[in-house]
Amino acid sequence: MAGQEDGFGIISPRERKGEVKDLALRALDAAQVAGASYADIRIITEESESLNVKDGRVGAVNRHTTAGFGVRVIAGGAWGFAASPRIERKEIERIARLAVKVAKASAKLKIRDVALAPVDKYVDDYVTPHRQNPLEVPLEKKLDLLLKTDAAMRRVRGVSITESRISSWVEDQLFASTVGSLIRQRIVQCGGGYTATAVREGEVQYRSYPCSHGGQWESNGYELIEELDFLGHAQQTAEEAVALISADQCPSGVKDIIIEGSQLSLQIHESVGHPLELDRVLGSEANYAGTSFATTDHLGKLRYGSKAVTIVSDPTCSRGLGSYGYDDEGVKAQRFDLIREGLLVDYLSSRETAKVIGRCSTGAMRADGWENMPLVRMTCINLLPGDISLQDLIADTEDGIYMATNTKFLHRRPPLRLPVRHRDRLGDQERQAGPDAEERHLCRDHHPILELLRPGLRTGGLEDLGHGQLRQGRAAADGPDRPGLRPGSVSPGPGGRGSQVNIIFAADLPWSDLIREDPWLEKE
């Protein structure tokens, strides 16, 4: 636990507003006196909790609190950054001067001066809309729900392993800059889910609820957990895990594919979100997801999909895990089109990267905690909905496969053929679109020629968005609506009942490439 050393305990930017504001202004003054042409500071306290139950026993109860601040400056035309857990006057001033010293040292190796797109001055206070602070819900209540859910799954014969979790985060931040902005934010996030595992004769199959990758995560209160109805879906989830063990092989061939929303969320995340991070586009970031094929010479020209495809960056959307009032350099959250009627029209950008292409920042600069410098990273990346019903979507599909809840996702550089192993392969059982398809907010295969989109939008949260070197993790959200379909190549995957689908994301590839065999799959 990091905190104040002058007898105050941990300073909260929300509870001790006057004191924290004074410290922030001292940091900006100290940085400017030391030679900074620009400075900003983020003072943060964060409290988090993670609960885990496995095979009928409590596996982990973790509660963590951290506090500190980070100062970012421009001096000599270069960036400098420094941070400390000691939120006190002398330390604030020392760290501000240190950040300027780092910037001046960096300036000796700069290629060009840092230039920033303009930003307005804001004095504001933002709180995530929520009803119940998840950290104030009694621990016993949450563990009781997880234990009962676990017991319901274990009652299904054939289930070998059960695991469930609930996690919560509350972050209080004060942002101040030499532009004159003074912004307080409280970000409340919560989520959870569970998995049943069936093992038989060397084969392992999983089934998750409400989706894979740990569950559903939102900027929301504990009411999200109540809405998910853990107990109401536990038995079915376990039964489906067992059914997968004896399910028929997924058929091979060229099929129409209906992609369920939680799976498409991750595909939007990887094929749209990461490639449109402008630092990747400009070549200054390449970690994890690599660089980008969507270079600036393609702006306004690259066709990502048909005219049915409009994808937006929208940190103002309700309950998105990438939703907030302001990003970490004081840019107000607002909605921007990234892909409009199939064409690439904008990027996820910071003030610095936006200046390079002559635009304003889209407010996508965020950091993982007080100790890290902000990076360009995803907000809520949403595929806007259409108007076809799920029933009509199914009726329109003569020979297709419904895909939900992927177990493995591999992001690759261009040409970006994407192998996906899916779980919803229950042979001839009557689950054409899932027993609760109306609740799942499905979305249609959007690359490269999406034609039909279903109404409704719900963001799918990714708890840990890896980025940067050294690594930073940060939550993001990607929201498909409910889907559509188009031909894709489906082939048996390693391990028997899996399948792999080549979805072509490089929009300039010829249609014939969509169903061309990918030799890379044989090497996996």
C-alpha positions in Angstrom: 0.0 0.0 0.0 1.4 3.3 -1.0 0.4 6.6 0.6 1.1 9.9 2.4 4.1 10.1 4.8 3.1 13.2 6.7 0.5 11.5 8.9 -2.5 12.0 6.6 -2.7 8.4 5.4 -3.7 8.0 1.7 -4.9 11.3 0.2 -8.0 10.9 -1.9 -8.5 13.3 -4.8 -12.2 13.3 -4.1 -12.3 13.4 -0.3 -9.6 16.1 0.2 -10.2 18.3 -2.8 -8.6 21.5 -1.5 -5.4 19.9 -0.3 -5.0 17.8 -3.5 -5.7 20.8 -5.8 -3.0 22.8 -4.0 -0.5 20.0 -4.4 -1.3 19.7 -8.1 -0.8 23.4 -8.7 2.5 23.3 -6.9 3.7 20.6 -9.2 2.8 22.6 -12.3 4.5 25.7 -10.9 7.7 23.8 -10.1 7.8 22.3 -13.5 7.4 25.6 -15.3 10.0 27.3 -13.0 12.4 24.4 -14.0 11.9 25.1 -17.7 8.8 23.1 -18.8 6.8 24.6 -21.7 3.9 22.3 -20.8 3.1 20.1 -17.7 0.3 18.0 -16.4 -0.1 15.9 -13.2 -2.4 13.0 -12.3 -2.9 12.3 -8.6 -4.6 8.9 -8.2 -5.9 6.6 -5.5 -7.2 3.2 -6.6 -8.8 0.4 -4.7 -9.5 -3.0 -6.2 -10.9 -6.4 -5.1 -10.7 -9.8 -6.8 -12.6 -12.9 -5.5 -12.1 -16.4 -6.9 -13.8 -19.7 -6.2 -12.6 -23.0 -7.6 -13.9 -26.5 -7.2 -16.1 -25.6 -4.2 -13.5 -23.7 -2.3 -12.5 -20.0 -2.0 -9.3 -19.8 -4.0 -8.4 -16.1 -3.5 -9.6 -12.9 -1.8 -7.4 -10.0 -2.8 -8.0 -6.4 -1.8 -5.4 -3.8 -2.9 -5.1 0.0 -2.5 -2.5 2.1 -4.2 -1.9 5.9 -4.3 0.6 8.2 -6.0 1.1 10.7 -8.7 2.8 11.1 -12.1 4.1 14.3 -13.7 4.5 14.7 -17.4 6.2 17.6 -19.0 7.7 19.0 -22.3 11.0 20.7 -21.9 13.5 21.4 -24.7 11.0 20.0 -27.2 11.0 16.5 -25.6 8.8 14.5 -23.1 9.8 13.9 -19.5 8.0 11.8 -16.9 8.5 11.0 -13.3 6.2 9.5 -10.6 6.1 8.8 -6.8 3.8 7.2 -4.2 4.6 10.0 -1.7 1.8 12.5 -2.1 3.3 15.4 -0.2 4.4 19.0 -1.0 8.2 18.5 -1.1 8.0 15.3 -3.0 5.5 16.8 -5.5 7.9 19.6 -6.3 10.9 17.3 -6.4 9.2 14.9 -8.9 8.1 17.9 -11.1 11.7 19.0 -11.3 12.9 15.5 -12.0 10.4 15.2 -14.9 11.9 18.3 -16.4 15.4 17.0 -16.0 14.4 13.8 -17.8 12.9 15.8 -20.6 16.0 17.9 -21.1 18.1 14.8 -21.2 15.8 13.2 -23.8 16.0 16.4 -25.9 19.6 15.7 -26.7 18.4 12.7 -28.8 15.2 14.0 -30.2 14.4 13.8 -33.9 12.0 16.7 -33.8 10.2 18.9 -31.2 7.1 17.5 -29.6 4.0 19.4 -30.9 0.5 19.0 -29.5 -2.9 19.5 -31.0 -4.9 22.1 -29.1 -7.2 21.2 -26.2 -9.8 23.2 -24.4 -9.6 24.1 -20.7 -12.0 22.1 -18.5 -12.8 22.4 -14.9 -15.1 19.5 -14.2 -16.1 16.5 -12.1 -17.1 13.1 -13.5 -18.4 10.0 -11.9 -19.2 6.7 -13.6 -23.0 6.2 -13.5 -23.7 3.4 -11.0 -26.1 2.5 -8.2 -24.0 0.2 -6.0 -20.3 0.7 -5.3 -19.1 -2.9 -5.7 -16.4 -2.4 -3.0 -19.1 -1.6 -0.5 -21.1 -4.8 -1.1 -20.4 -7.2 1.8 -17.6 -9.7 1.0 -19.8 -12.5 2.4 -22.6 -11.8 -0.1 -20.2 -12.0 -3.1 -18.5 -15.1 -1.9 -21.9 -16.8 -1.2 -23.0 -16.1 -4.7 -19.7 -17.6 -6.2 -19.9 -20.7 -3.9 -23.6 -21.3 -4.9 -22.8 -20.9 -8.6 -19.8 -23.3 -8.3 -22.0 -25.8 -6.5 -24.7 -25.6 -9.2 -22.1 -26.4 -11.9 -20.5 -29.3 -9.9 -23.9 -31.0 -9.6 -23.8 -31.7 -13.4 -22.3 -35.1 -14.0 -19.2 -35.1 -16.1 -17.9 -31.7 -15.0 -14.3 -31.9 -13.8 -13.3 -28.3 -12.9 -15.4 -25.3 -12.0 -14.1 -21.7 -11.4 -15.9 -18.4 -10.9 -14.8 -14.9 -10.1 -15.9 -11.3 -9.3 -13.6 -8.3 -9.5 -14.1 -4.6 -8.8 -12.1 -1.4 -9.2 -12.7 2.2 -8.0 -10.2 4.9 -9.2 -10.2 8.5 -8.0 -8.1 10.9 -10.1 -7.3 14.6 -10.2 -5.9 15.8 -13.4 -4.4 19.3 -13.7 -2.4 20.9 -16.6 -0.8 24.2 -17.5 -3.6 24.6 -20.1 -5.7 25.4 -17.0 -7.7 22.2 -16.7 -8.7 20.8 -13.3 -10.6 17.6 -13.6 -11.7 15.1 -11.0 -12.9 11.7 -12.0 -14.2 8.6 -10.2 -14.2 5.5 -12.4 -16.2 2.5 -11.0 -15.7 -0.8 -12.8 -17.1 -4.3 -12.0 -17.4 -7.7 -13.6 -17.2 -11.4 -13.4 -18.1 -14.8 -14.8 -17.4 -18.5 -14.5 -16.2 -21.5 -16.5 -17.1 -25.2 -16.4 -14.5 -27.7 -17.7 -15.2 -31.2 -18.8 -12.4 -33.8 -19.3 -12.8 -37.2 -20.8 -10.2 -39.6 -22.3 -7.6 -36.9 -22.9 -10.1 -34.3 -24.3 -10.8 -31.1 -22.5 -13.7 -28.8 -23.3 -14.8 -25.5 -21.7 -18.0 -23.5 -21.4 -18.1 -20.0 -20.0 -20.8 -17.6 -18.9 -21.5 -14.8 -19.8 -18.6 -15.1 -22.2 -14.9 -16.2 -22.2 -11.9 -14.1 -21.3 -12.9 -14.0 -17.6 -16.5 -12.8 -18.1 -18.3 -9.5 -18.7 -16.8 -6.3 -17.4 -18.3 -2.9 -17.4 -18.0 0.6 -16.0 -20.8 -0.1 -13.7 -21.7 -0.9 -10.1 -22.5 -4.2 -8.5 -25.9 -4.1 -10.2 -24.1 -5.7 -13.2 -23.5 -8.9 -11.2 -27.1 -9.0 -10.2 -28.2 -8.5 -13.8 -26.0 -11.3 -15.0 -27.9 -13.8 -12.9 -25.0 -16.2 -12.2 -27.1 -18.9 -10.6 -29.7 -18.9 -13.4 -27.2 -20.0 -16.0 -24.8 -22.2 -14.0 -26.4 -25.6 -14.7 -26.8 -24.9 -18.5 -23.2 -23.8 -18.7 -22.0 -27.0 -17.1 -24.2 -29.2 -19.2 -22.9 -27.5 -22.4 -19.3 -28.2 -21.3 -20.1 -31.9 -21.0 -22.1 -31.9 -24.3 -19.0 -30.6 -26.1 -17.0 -33.7 -25.2 -19.3 -35.9 -27.3 -20.4 -33.3 -29.9 -20.0 -34.1 -33.6 -17.1 -32.7 -35.5 -17.7 -29.2 -36.8 -18.4 -29.5 -40.5 -15.8 -28.3 -43.0 -16.4 -26.2 -46.1 -17.5 -22.8 -47.2 -20.3 -21.7 -44.8 -22.2 -18.6 -43.9 -21.2 -17.6 -40.4 -23.2 -15.9 -37.7 -20.9 -14.5 -35.1 -22.2 -14.0 -31.5 -21.4 -10.7 -30.0 -18.9 -11.6 -27.3 -16.7 -13.3 -29.9 -17.0 -10.5 -32.4 -16.1 -8.0 -29.7 -12.6 -9.4 -29.5 -12.3 -9.5 -33.3 -13.3 -5.8 -33.5 -10.8 -5.2 -30.7 -7.9 -6.8 -32.6 -8.7 -6.0 -36.2 -10.1 -2.5 -35.8 -9.0 -1.2 -32.3 -5.3 -2.0 -32.4 -4.6 -1.2 -36.1 -6.3 2.2 -35.6 -4.2 3.3 -32.6 -2.4 6.1 -34.2 0.9 5.5 -32.4 1.0 2.1 -34.1 0.1 3.6 -37.4 3.0 6.1 -37.1 5.4 3.4 -36.1 6.2 4.6 -32.5 4.4 1.6 -30.9 4.7 -2.0 -32.0 4.4 -4.1 -28.8 2.0 -7.0 -28.5 -0.3 -6.3 -31.6 2.5 -5.1 -33.8 2.3 -2.1 -36.1 -0.6 -1.4 -38.5 -1.6 -1.9 -42.1 -4.0 1.1 -41.9 -1.4 3.7 -42.6 -2.2 7.4 -43.0 -2.1 7.2 -46.8 -5.1 5.0 -46.6 -7.2 7.5 -44.6 -10.4 8.1 -46.5 -9.5 5.3 -49.0 -9.2 2.0 -47.2 -12.4 0.0 -47.4 -12.8 -2.0 -44.2 -16.2 -3.3 -45.1 -19.5 -2.6 -46.9 -21.6 0.5 -46.4 -23.3 -1.3 -43.6 -20.1 -1.0 -41.5 -19.8 2.0 -39.2 -17.5 1.7 -36.2 -17.0 4.4 -33.7 -14.8 5.3 -30.8 -17.2 6.3 -28.0 -15.9 6.6 -24.4 -19.3 8.3 -23.6 -21.3 5.2 -24.2 -23.2 3.8 -21.3 -21.5 1.1 -19.2 -18.5 0.6 -21.5 -15.3 -0.5 -19.8 -13.5 2.1 -21.9 -15.9 4.9 -20.9 -14.8 8.0 -19.0 -15.3 11.7 -18.8 -11.8 12.8 -19.9 -8.7 11.0 -21.1 -5.4 11.2 -19.2 -4.3 14.4 -21.0 -7.5 16.3 -20.3 -9.3 15.7 -23.6 -13.1 15.5 -23.2 -14.6 12.2 -24.1 -16.7 12.3 -27.3 -17.8 10.0 -30.1 -15.8 9.9 -33.3 -16.4 7.8 -36.4 -13.4 5.5 -37.1 -15.0 3.6 -40.0 -17.9 5.3 -41.8 -20.0 3.3 -44.2 -17.0 0.9 -44.7 -14.3 3.6 -45.2 -11.5 4.4 -42.8 -12.0 8.0 -41.7 -10.1 8.5 -38.4 -7.8 7.0 -35.7 -7.5 6.6 -32.0 -5.2 9.4 -31.2 -3.5 11.6 -28.6 -2.7 15.3 -28.8 0.7 14.5 -30.1 -0.2 11.9 -32.7 -3.3 13.9 -33.9 -1.0 16.9 -34.6 1.0 14.8 -37.0 -2.0 14.2 -39.2 -3.5 17.7 -38.7 -6.5 16.7 -36.6 -7.7 17.1 -33.0 -7.2 14.3 -30.5 -9.9 11.7 -30.3 -9.3 11.4 -26.5 -7.7 8.0 -26.4 -4.7 8.7 -24.2 -4.7 6.6 -21.0 -2.3 5.2 -18.5 -2.3 2.1 -16.2 -2.1 3.8 -12.9 -0.2 6.8 -11.5 3.2 5.3 -12.1 3.0 5.0 -15.9 3.0 7.6 -18.7 -0.2 7.6 -20.8 -0.3 5.8 -24.1 -2.8 5.7 -27.0 -5.1 2.9 -26.2 -8.6 1.8 -27.1 -11.8 3.4 -25.7 -15.2 1.7 -26.5 -14.9 0.6 -30.1 -18.5 0.0 -31.2 -19.9 -1.5 -34.4 -23.2 0.4 -34.9 -26.4 -1.7 -35.0 -28.6 -2.5 -38.0 -32.3 -3.4 -38.3 -32.6 -7.1 -39.0 -34.1 -9.4 -36.4 -32.3 -12.5 -35.1 -35.1 -14.7 -36.5 -34.8 -13.1 -40.0 -31.0 -13.5 -39.8 -31.3 -17.2 -39.1 -34.0 -17.6 -41.8 -31.7 -15.9 -44.3 -29.0 -18.4 -43.7 -29.4 -21.6 -45.8 -26.2 -23.3 -44.7 -24.3 -21.8 -41.8 -22.6 -22.1 -38.4 -23.4 -20.1 -35.3 -20.1 -19.2 -33.6 -19.9 -18.1 -29.9 -17.3 -17.8 -27.2 -13.9 -18.3 -28.7 -11.3 -20.1 -26.8 -8.2 -18.8 -28.6 -7.5 -15.7 -30.5 -4.3 -15.0 -32.5 -3.6 -11.5 -33.8 -1.2 -11.4 -36.7 0.2 -8.8 -38.9 -1.0 -8.3 -42.5 -2.5 -10.1 -44.3 -4.3 -10.7 -41.0 -6.0 -14.0 -41.6 -7.4 -14.8 -38.2 -7.8 -18.4 -36.9 -10.5 -18.6 -34.3 -11.5 -21.7 -32.4 -15.0 -21.4 -31.2 -17.0 -23.3 -28.5 -20.6 -23.3 -29.6 -20.4 -26.5 -31.6 -23.1 -28.7 -30.2 -23.6 -30.9 -33.2 -27.3 -31.5 -34.1 -28.7 -30.4 -30.7 -31.4 -27.8 -30.9 -29.3 -24.7 -30.2 -29.4 -23.1 -33.6 -28.7 -19.6 -32.1 -28.3 -20.4 -28.5 -31.0 -20.7 -25.8 -30.6 -17.1 -24.8 -29.7 -15.6 -28.1 -32.1 -12.7 -27.6 -30.1 -11.7 -24.6 -26.7 -12.0 -26.3 -26.8 -9.0 -28.6 -25.3 -10.7 -31.6 -23.3 -9.0 -34.3 -22.6 -9.9 -37.9 -19.4 -10.9 -39.6 -18.1 -7.5 -40.6 -15.1 -8.1 -42.7 -14.8 -7.6 -45.5 -18.4 -7.3 -46.8 -20.8 -7.3 -43.9 -24.4 -6.9 -45.2 -26.8 -7.3 -42.3 -26.8 -5.9 -38.7 -29.1 -6.7 -35.9 -30.5 -3.9 -33.6 -29.2 -3.3 -30.1 -25.8 -2.6 -28.7 -23.9 -3.8 -25.6 -20.3 -3.4 -25.1 -18.1 -6.4 -24.2 -15.3 -5.4 -21.8 -11.8 -6.8 -21.9 -10.3 -6.7 -18.4 -6.7 -6.4 -19.3 -5.5 -4.6 -22.5 -1.8 -5.3 -22.7 0.2 -2.4 -24.2 3.5 -0.7 -24.1 7.0 -1.6 -23.1 7.4 -1.9 -20.2 4.0 -3.5 -20.2 0.9 -1.6 -19.1 -2.5 -3.2 -18.7 -5.7 -1.3 -19.0 -9.4 -2.1 -19.5 -11.1 -1.5 -22.8 -14.5 -2.3 -24.3 -15.6 -3.3 -27.8 -19.2 -3.4 -28.7 -20.7 -5.3 -31.6 -24.4 -5.1 -32.1 -26.1 -8.4 -33.1 -24.8 -10.1 -36.2 -24.8 -10.8 -39.8 -23.1 -13.4 -42.0 -21.0 -13.9 -45.1 -19.1 -16.9 -46.6 -16.0 -18.0 -44.7 -13.7 -21.0 -44.8 -14.2 -23.5 -42.0 -11.8 -26.3 -41.4 -11.3 -28.9 -38.6 -8.9 -27.6 -36.0 -6.3 -29.4 -34.0 -7.7 -31.5 -31.2 -10.8 -32.9 -33.0 -13.9 -30.9 -32.3 -12.5 -27.5 -32.8 -12.8 -25.5 -36.0 -10.9 -22.7 -37.5 -12.3 -19.8 -39.5 -10.3 -17.6 -41.8 -11.7 -14.1 -41.6 -9.9 -11.7 -43.9 -9.3 -8.3 -42.3 -7.1 -6.7 -45.0 -9.8 -5.0 -47.0 -7.9 -4.7 -50.3 -7.5 -8.5 -50.7 -9.5 -10.1 -53.5 -12.6 -12.0 -52.6 -11.0 -15.3 -53.7 -8.5 -14.9 -50.9 -11.4 -15.2 -48.4 -11.7 -18.9 -48.9 -8.1 -19.6 -49.9 -6.4 -22.2 -47.7 -4.0 -20.7 -45.2 -0.8 -22.8 -45.0 0.1 -21.2 -41.6 -2.7 -23.1 -40.0 -0.9 -26.4 -40.6 2.1 -25.1 -38.6 0.2 -24.2 -35.5 
